Amino acid sequence: MQTRQWPVFQFVSYLFVLSQLFYFSHADVGTAARYTPPYLPTACYGDDQTQFPSSNLFAAAGDGIWDNGASCGRQYLVRCISASQPGTCVPDQTIQVKIVDYAPTAQSPPSTQSTTIVLSETAFGGITDIAVNSINIEFQQV
């Protein structure tokens, strides 16, 4: 009886596809709100203006990711996956934000309380087309 062997390229292709499935499955699902200026002082860096990325893509961490302040400076990929109003999310748009604050103590109150993350105006606008108070997100630490 003859045994059938997989060609090497098929095996490598299979491993690649499998690795991509695992890569994309590391994201978590949560909620996001938005907040507006003033953003200073922050719980992470106080009054230091250099804490904000030049892109203005930053956020305040909610209780679920705050980690007693260890989240300061962490970067997250964030994507809008749904909202109460259809058409809110920008399709296939992902942004990268830097955590600079703790949402419950932020200088400016978030549009909705107790969310996973509170995005700056620029960040929130980068993944939404309609002004809403909160959205459902997929997020992953980078």
Backbone as ProteinMPNN parsed JSONL, in Angstrom:
{"seq_chain_A": "MQTRQWPVFQFVSYLFVLSQLFYFSHADVGTAARYTPPYLPTACYGDDQTQFPSSNLFAAAGDGIWDNGASCGRQYLVRCISASQPGTCVPDQTIQVKIVDYAPTAQSPPSTQSTTIVLSETAFGGITDIAVNSINIEFQQV", "coords_chain_A": {"N_chain_A": [[0.83, -1.172, 0.0], [0.527, 2.164, -0.832], [1.698, 5.129, 0.671], [0.457, 8.376, 1.104], [1.996, 11.477, 0.82], [2.109, 14.744, 2.136], [2.831, 17.531, 0.165], [5.535, 19.738, 0.836], [5.052, 22.523, 0.571], [2.267, 22.704, 0.829], [1.905, 21.918, 3.446], [3.285, 23.956, 4.81], [1.719, 26.133, 4.018], [-0.682, 25.446, 5.261], [0.106, 25.638, 7.958], [0.635, 28.384, 8.063], [-1.927, 29.554, 7.616], [-3.245, 28.531, 9.856], [-1.742, 29.772, 11.884], [-2.463, 32.455, 11.469], [-5.148, 32.402, 12.175], [-4.942, 31.964, 14.921], [-3.602, 34.307, 15.596], [-5.486, 36.384, 15.097], [-7.381, 35.713, 16.948], [-6.791, 36.648, 19.439], [-7.865, 38.987, 20.321], [-9.933, 41.011, 22.455], [-13.327, 41.705, 23.456], [-15.193, 44.618, 24.083], [-16.432, 47.739, 25.426], [-16.568, 51.15, 24.308], [-16.278, 54.605, 25.044], [-16.333, 58.184, 24.511], [-14.263, 61.05, 25.146], [-13.762, 64.559, 25.793], [-11.638, 67.51, 25.448], [-10.897, 69.383, 28.476], [-7.882, 67.464, 28.654], [-5.851, 67.318, 30.465], [-4.918, 67.455, 33.951], [-3.497, 64.092, 33.702], [-3.96, 60.745, 35.005], [-1.797, 59.158, 34.552], [0.478, 60.657, 33.625], [0.355, 63.212, 34.645], [0.65, 66.704, 34.175], [2.17, 66.681, 31.876], [2.676, 67.567, 28.654], [3.853, 66.136, 26.595], [3.008, 63.551, 26.692], [0.989, 62.878, 24.965], [0.359, 61.281, 21.881], [1.415, 62.417, 18.627], [-0.53, 61.984, 16.755], [-2.871, 62.232, 18.125], [-4.264, 60.022, 18.955], [-5.287, 58.615, 21.556], [-6.169, 57.313, 24.839], [-8.252, 56.724, 27.765], [-8.043, 54.376, 30.319], [-10.466, 52.009, 31.329], [-11.843, 50.405, 34.291], [-11.523, 47.642, 33.791], [-9.164, 47.283, 32.299], [-7.268, 48.827, 33.538], [-5.446, 47.954, 35.533], [-4.221, 48.69, 38.013], [-2.774, 50.988, 37.314], [-0.721, 50.031, 35.76], [-1.324, 49.962, 33.112], [-0.678, 52.361, 31.95], [0.737, 53.964, 29.238], [0.587, 51.707, 27.666], [-0.215, 50.257, 24.476], [-2.976, 49.903, 22.34], [-4.775, 48.147, 19.832], [-7.732, 49.097, 18.329], [-11.016, 48.495, 17.268], [-14.143, 49.344, 15.943], [-17.022, 47.452, 16.336], [-19.789, 47.314, 16.53], [-22.811, 49.211, 17.173], [-25.496, 51.075, 18.758], [-26.835, 52.404, 16.763], [-27.28, 51.592, 13.409], [-24.694, 51.588, 10.932], [-22.856, 53.124, 12.247], [-20.166, 52.342, 12.768], [-16.978, 52.623, 11.183], [-16.261, 50.708, 8.495], [-13.916, 48.024, 8.644], [-11.877, 49.542, 9.856], [-9.164, 50.137, 11.89], [-7.601, 51.453, 14.739], [-4.682, 52.601, 16.53], [-4.144, 53.153, 19.854], [-2.809, 54.986, 22.649], [-2.612, 54.473, 26.107], [-3.231, 56.956, 28.422], [-4.493, 57.802, 30.672], [-6.768, 57.312, 33.474], [-9.987, 56.315, 33.291], [-12.204, 56.673, 35.27], [-11.224, 58.823, 36.791], [-10.655, 60.843, 35.042], [-10.084, 64.151, 33.77], [-12.042, 65.236, 32.123], [-15.397, 64.232, 31.836], [-16.445, 60.984, 30.641], [-18.472, 60.113, 27.726], [-20.115, 57.995, 28.265], [-20.453, 56.081, 31.205], [-18.409, 53.574, 32.884], [-17.136, 52.031, 30.822], [-14.969, 49.921, 28.837], [-12.844, 51.269, 27.71], [-11.981, 54.688, 27.163], [-12.042, 56.83, 24.572], [-10.097, 59.402, 22.976], [-11.382, 62.373, 21.353], [-10.464, 62.46, 18.679], [-9.6, 59.812, 18.28], [-11.994, 58.339, 18.689], [-13.56, 59.395, 16.639], [-12.14, 58.401, 14.52], [-12.92, 55.794, 14.119], [-15.611, 55.771, 13.935], [-18.609, 56.844, 12.235], [-20.842, 58.212, 12.961], [-22.104, 60.324, 15.497], [-22.283, 58.969, 18.533], [-22.88, 57.853, 21.93], [-21.601, 55.568, 22.961], [-19.824, 52.62, 21.878], [-19.464, 49.229, 20.693], [-16.541, 47.381, 20.885], [-13.631, 45.764, 19.492], [-10.614, 44.89, 20.868], [-7.053, 44.888, 21.289], [-4.045, 44.388, 22.976], [-0.944, 45.732, 21.997]], "CA_chain_A": [[0.0, 0.0, 0.0], [1.289, 3.38, -0.998], [1.292, 6.224, 1.575], [0.403, 9.678, 0.452], [2.686, 12.495, 1.606], [1.776, 16.135, 1.824], [3.966, 18.337, -0.297], [6.011, 20.677, 1.857], [4.4, 23.842, 0.467], [0.91, 22.601, 1.356], [2.037, 21.868, 4.898], [3.657, 25.301, 5.246], [0.523, 26.958, 3.818], [-1.612, 25.075, 6.329], [0.605, 26.231, 9.201], [0.452, 29.831, 7.974], [-3.35, 29.838, 7.823], [-3.517, 28.217, 11.252], [-1.133, 30.809, 12.723], [-3.266, 33.671, 11.324], [-6.356, 32.213, 12.973], [-4.59, 32.184, 16.313], [-3.239, 35.709, 15.744], [-6.683, 37.199, 15.165], [-8.272, 35.314, 18.028], [-6.309, 37.172, 20.719], [-8.543, 40.239, 20.656], [-11.037, 40.975, 23.407], [-14.48, 42.53, 23.095], [-15.587, 45.5, 25.177], [-17.166, 48.937, 25.035], [-15.778, 52.386, 24.322], [-16.952, 55.902, 25.059], [-15.418, 59.241, 24.073], [-14.175, 62.21, 26.035], [-13.321, 65.77, 25.119], [-10.739, 68.32, 26.272], [-9.471, 69.283, 28.723], [-7.365, 66.126, 28.946], [-4.833, 67.407, 31.515], [-3.859, 66.46, 34.118], [-3.896, 62.69, 33.574], [-3.522, 59.877, 36.101], [-0.523, 58.519, 34.196], [1.63, 61.539, 33.404], [0.12, 64.552, 35.171], [0.49, 67.819, 33.239], [3.168, 66.564, 30.815], [2.075, 67.653, 27.313], [4.49, 65.191, 25.661], [2.412, 62.223, 26.832], [0.03, 62.626, 23.896], [0.949, 61.024, 20.568], [1.136, 63.495, 17.674], [-1.754, 61.625, 16.034], [-3.991, 62.431, 19.063], [-4.948, 58.747, 19.176], [-4.995, 58.191, 22.924], [-7.364, 56.856, 25.551], [-8.242, 56.508, 29.21], [-8.387, 52.981, 30.615], [-11.533, 51.711, 32.278], [-11.425, 49.499, 35.366], [-11.167, 46.314, 33.284], [-7.794, 47.211, 31.771], [-6.421, 49.781, 34.262], [-4.359, 47.158, 36.124], [-3.569, 49.518, 39.054], [-1.856, 51.949, 36.703], [0.259, 49.382, 34.875], [-1.721, 50.159, 31.711], [-0.147, 53.624, 31.442], [1.696, 53.805, 28.149], [0.28, 50.561, 26.811], [-0.817, 50.565, 23.188], [-4.052, 48.976, 21.972], [-5.468, 48.23, 18.557], [-9.158, 49.197, 18.63], [-11.883, 48.468, 16.089], [-15.572, 49.411, 16.231], [-17.702, 46.286, 15.75], [-21.234, 47.568, 16.458], [-23.338, 50.292, 18.005], [-26.957, 51.079, 18.805], [-27.31, 52.907, 15.476], [-26.62, 50.971, 12.254], [-23.857, 52.482, 10.141], [-21.975, 53.93, 13.104], [-18.766, 51.927, 12.649], [-16.275, 52.708, 9.905], [-15.908, 49.312, 8.19], [-12.511, 47.606, 8.52], [-10.969, 50.588, 10.339], [-8.54, 49.863, 13.181], [-6.681, 52.5, 15.178], [-3.805, 52.235, 17.639], [-4.192, 54.207, 20.862], [-1.925, 54.905, 23.82], [-3.301, 54.768, 27.372], [-2.614, 58.08, 29.13], [-5.297, 58.235, 31.818], [-7.694, 56.38, 34.111], [-11.302, 56.865, 32.952], [-13.018, 57.196, 36.379], [-10.689, 60.063, 37.365], [-10.278, 61.751, 33.949], [-10.475, 65.553, 33.931], [-13.29, 65.424, 31.38], [-16.196, 63.008, 31.994], [-16.729, 60.253, 29.397], [-19.847, 60.175, 27.223], [-20.816, 56.899, 28.945], [-19.667, 55.568, 32.332], [-18.102, 52.147, 33.05], [-16.753, 51.336, 29.592], [-13.643, 49.314, 28.858], [-11.862, 52.274, 27.323], [-12.566, 55.968, 26.763], [-11.189, 57.312, 23.489], [-10.059, 60.836, 22.676], [-12.277, 62.747, 20.244], [-9.843, 62.058, 17.412], [-9.615, 58.345, 18.199], [-13.38, 57.899, 18.54], [-13.965, 59.791, 15.296], [-11.412, 57.608, 13.533], [-13.548, 54.483, 13.893], [-17.074, 55.936, 13.861], [-19.128, 57.819, 11.275], [-22.001, 58.865, 13.554], [-21.873, 60.692, 16.893], [-23.023, 58.197, 19.528], [-22.208, 57.91, 23.229], [-20.734, 54.411, 23.178], [-19.768, 51.616, 20.816], [-18.863, 47.949, 21.044], [-15.233, 47.335, 20.232], [-12.694, 44.656, 19.612], [-9.35, 45.542, 21.191], [-5.928, 43.987, 21.528], [-2.815, 45.071, 23.363], [0.14, 45.534, 21.015]], "C_chain_A": [[0.876, 1.236, 0.0], [0.789, 4.442, -0.02], [1.387, 7.54, 0.827], [1.061, 10.717, 1.359], [2.242, 13.882, 1.149], [2.999, 16.826, 1.251], [4.297, 19.392, 0.759], [5.266, 22.009, 1.769], [2.964, 23.81, 0.973], [0.941, 22.602, 2.885], [2.351, 23.255, 5.457], [2.462, 26.245, 5.104], [-0.499, 26.697, 4.914], [-1.182, 25.704, 7.647], [0.423, 27.747, 9.205], [-0.997, 30.214, 8.258], [-3.715, 29.611, 9.282], [-2.949, 29.302, 12.172], [-1.92, 32.107, 12.64], [-4.56, 33.574, 12.125], [-6.073, 32.455, 14.446], [-4.248, 33.652, 16.563], [-4.485, 36.571, 15.933], [-7.582, 36.844, 16.343], [-7.831, 35.831, 19.394], [-7.003, 38.457, 21.146], [-9.667, 39.991, 21.656], [-12.151, 41.885, 22.893], [-14.873, 43.356, 24.318], [-16.401, 46.664, 24.657], [-16.24, 50.145, 25.105], [-16.714, 53.583, 24.339], [-15.942, 56.916, 24.529], [-15.354, 60.316, 25.159], [-13.512, 63.361, 25.297], [-12.36, 66.543, 26.017], [-11.517, 69.041, 27.373], [-9.051, 67.856, 29.106], [-6.35, 66.126, 30.089], [-5.452, 67.885, 32.821], [-4.408, 65.031, 33.954], [-3.354, 61.896, 34.753], [-2.157, 59.263, 35.816], [0.657, 59.482, 34.214], [1.42, 62.969, 33.88], [-0.101, 65.594, 34.09], [1.469, 67.779, 32.063], [2.497, 66.519, 29.439], [2.639, 66.605, 26.351], [3.912, 63.776, 25.757], [1.508, 61.863, 25.659], [0.741, 62.352, 22.574], [0.567, 62.138, 19.59], [-0.13, 63.239, 16.87], [-3.022, 61.94, 16.831], [-4.843, 61.174, 19.235], [-4.53, 58.216, 20.541], [-6.294, 57.871, 23.628], [-7.125, 56.822, 27.048], [-8.728, 55.084, 29.451], [-9.54, 52.897, 31.593], [-11.015, 50.722, 33.307], [-10.933, 48.146, 34.857], [-9.759, 46.179, 32.758], [-6.815, 48.124, 32.512], [-5.229, 49.1, 34.918], [-3.532, 47.97, 37.13], [-2.509, 50.464, 38.497], [-0.828, 51.344, 35.774], [-0.086, 49.575, 33.404], [-1.197, 51.473, 31.126], [0.928, 53.362, 30.395], [1.439, 52.611, 27.246], [-0.395, 51.034, 25.531], [-1.854, 49.486, 22.874], [-4.517, 49.23, 20.547], [-6.951, 48.191, 18.879], [-9.941, 49.272, 17.321], [-13.335, 48.493, 16.543], [-16.243, 48.216, 15.559], [-19.218, 46.445, 15.691], [-21.598, 48.727, 17.376], [-24.854, 50.241, 17.95], [-27.57, 51.571, 17.497], [-26.568, 52.207, 14.344], [-25.817, 52.011, 11.468], [-22.917, 53.343, 10.951], [-20.504, 53.613, 12.858], [-18.215, 52.151, 11.247], [-15.802, 51.287, 9.596], [-14.4, 49.107, 8.045], [-11.5, 48.666, 8.943], [-10.469, 50.235, 11.733], [-7.582, 51.0, 13.498], [-5.803, 51.946, 16.295], [-3.772, 53.409, 18.601], [-3.213, 53.911, 21.999], [-2.741, 55.269, 25.05], [-2.532, 55.857, 28.111], [-3.346, 58.459, 30.412], [-6.154, 57.083, 32.342], [-9.092, 56.983, 33.976], [-12.1, 57.413, 34.148], [-12.502, 58.508, 36.987], [-10.293, 61.077, 36.294], [-10.836, 63.146, 34.193], [-11.822, 65.838, 33.27], [-14.121, 64.145, 31.485], [-16.461, 62.315, 30.652], [-18.197, 60.359, 29.004], [-20.718, 59.079, 27.826], [-19.901, 56.365, 30.043], [-19.425, 54.056, 32.202], [-17.844, 51.401, 31.749], [-15.346, 50.781, 29.749], [-12.565, 50.361, 28.64], [-12.607, 53.546, 26.921], [-11.583, 56.613, 25.786], [-11.22, 58.832, 23.372], [-11.016, 61.12, 21.52], [-11.736, 62.26, 18.906], [-9.908, 60.551, 17.236], [-11.026, 57.822, 17.949], [-13.883, 58.205, 17.125], [-13.28, 58.998, 14.202], [-12.047, 56.265, 13.219], [-15.069, 54.556, 13.843], [-17.434, 57.001, 12.832], [-20.258, 58.662, 11.856], [-21.69, 59.168, 15.023], [-22.822, 59.915, 17.802], [-22.247, 58.265, 20.832], [-21.275, 56.741, 23.485], [-20.851, 53.442, 22.009], [-19.24, 50.316, 21.396], [-17.592, 47.822, 20.22], [-14.584, 45.971, 20.355], [-11.354, 45.347, 19.862], [-8.293, 44.509, 21.54], [-4.714, 44.796, 21.915], [-1.728, 44.723, 22.354], [1.444, 45.361, 21.738]], "O_chain_A": [[1.847, 1.329, 0.75], [-0.42, 4.638, 0.107], [2.293, 7.763, 0.025], [0.717, 10.822, 2.537], [2.035, 14.145, -0.035], [4.092, 16.712, 1.806], [3.417, 19.867, 1.477], [4.886, 22.566, 2.799], [2.488, 24.813, 1.503], [0.094, 23.22, 3.53], [1.762, 23.68, 6.451], [2.222, 27.07, 5.985], [-1.11, 27.631, 5.433], [-2.013, 26.245, 8.376], [0.092, 28.329, 10.238], [-1.254, 31.11, 9.062], [-4.423, 30.424, 9.877], [-3.604, 29.705, 13.133], [-2.041, 32.806, 13.646], [-5.014, 34.568, 12.691], [-6.874, 33.081, 15.141], [-4.568, 34.188, 17.624], [-4.529, 37.402, 16.839], [-8.468, 37.625, 16.691], [-8.439, 35.484, 20.407], [-6.744, 38.96, 22.239], [-10.265, 38.916, 21.697], [-11.939, 42.719, 22.013], [-14.883, 42.856, 25.442], [-16.991, 46.59, 23.579], [-15.265, 50.161, 25.856], [-17.786, 53.573, 23.735], [-14.831, 56.552, 24.145], [-16.267, 60.463, 25.972], [-12.798, 63.165, 24.314], [-12.272, 66.266, 27.213], [-12.711, 69.286, 27.202], [-9.783, 67.144, 29.794], [-6.02, 65.068, 30.625], [-6.419, 68.646, 32.798], [-5.613, 64.798, 34.052], [-2.408, 62.319, 35.418], [-1.439, 58.889, 36.743], [1.716, 59.162, 34.755], [2.217, 63.85, 33.558], [-0.927, 65.408, 33.196], [1.578, 68.759, 31.327], [1.827, 65.542, 29.104], [1.967, 66.228, 25.391], [4.293, 62.9, 24.98], [1.282, 60.684, 25.385], [1.631, 63.108, 22.183], [-0.501, 62.735, 19.723], [-0.739, 64.178, 16.359], [-4.123, 61.917, 16.279], [-6.01, 61.259, 19.618], [-3.557, 57.473, 20.668], [-7.38, 58.115, 23.102], [-5.995, 56.879, 27.533], [-9.71, 54.646, 28.852], [-9.582, 53.637, 32.576], [-9.881, 50.254, 33.21], [-10.016, 47.566, 35.439], [-9.201, 45.082, 32.762], [-5.641, 48.184, 32.145], [-4.115, 49.62, 34.864], [-2.302, 47.942, 37.101], [-1.481, 50.707, 39.13], [-0.13, 52.072, 35.067], [0.766, 49.374, 32.538], [-1.271, 51.671, 29.913], [1.894, 52.639, 30.636], [2.022, 52.518, 26.166], [-1.057, 52.072, 25.505], [-1.624, 48.302, 23.118], [-4.638, 50.375, 20.111], [-7.387, 47.324, 19.636], [-9.581, 50.005, 16.4], [-13.715, 47.739, 17.438], [-16.062, 47.987, 14.363], [-19.873, 45.783, 14.886], [-20.816, 49.156, 18.224], [-25.431, 49.462, 17.191], [-28.694, 51.201, 17.158], [-25.337, 52.226, 14.321], [-26.22, 53.169, 11.359], [-22.244, 54.212, 10.396], [-19.685, 54.525, 12.751], [-18.895, 51.902, 10.252], [-15.021, 50.721, 10.361], [-13.704, 49.904, 7.414], [-10.378, 48.682, 8.437], [-11.267, 50.055, 12.654], [-6.838, 51.455, 12.629], [-6.142, 50.945, 16.926], [-3.419, 54.525, 18.22], [-2.849, 52.765, 22.264], [-3.478, 56.256, 25.042], [-1.342, 55.711, 28.393], [-2.891, 59.327, 31.157], [-6.243, 56.023, 31.722], [-9.344, 58.065, 34.505], [-12.629, 58.521, 34.056], [-13.266, 59.227, 37.631], [-9.651, 62.079, 36.611], [-11.922, 63.305, 34.75], [-12.638, 66.591, 33.801], [-13.59, 63.061, 31.241], [-16.677, 62.985, 29.641], [-19.056, 60.656, 29.835], [-21.938, 59.227, 27.889], [-18.698, 56.215, 29.826], [-20.152, 53.359, 31.495], [-18.285, 50.263, 31.588], [-14.627, 51.133, 30.683], [-11.519, 50.348, 29.289], [-13.722, 53.487, 26.404], [-10.439, 56.903, 26.137], [-12.241, 59.466, 23.637], [-11.411, 60.206, 20.796], [-12.479, 61.708, 18.095], [-10.238, 60.067, 16.153], [-11.229, 56.96, 17.094], [-14.546, 57.378, 16.498], [-13.778, 58.927, 13.078], [-11.759, 55.661, 12.185], [-15.741, 53.531, 13.724], [-16.669, 57.934, 12.589], [-20.596, 59.71, 11.307], [-21.077, 58.35, 15.709], [-24.023, 60.182, 17.83], [-21.089, 58.684, 20.848], [-20.258, 56.902, 24.159], [-21.831, 53.443, 21.263], [-18.638, 50.307, 22.469], [-17.571, 48.116, 19.025], [-14.942, 45.151, 21.201], [-10.997, 46.285, 19.149], [-8.593, 43.415, 22.016], [-4.384, 45.782, 21.257], [-1.605, 43.579, 21.917], [2.483, 45.182, 21.103]]}, "name": "protein", "num_of_chains": 1, "seq": "MQTRQWPVFQFVSYLFVLSQLFYFSHADVGTAARYTPPYLPTACYGDDQTQFPSSNLFAAAGDGIWDNGASCGRQYLVRCISASQPGTCVPDQTIQVKIVDYAPTAQSPPSTQSTTIVLSETAFGGITDIAVNSINIEFQQV"}
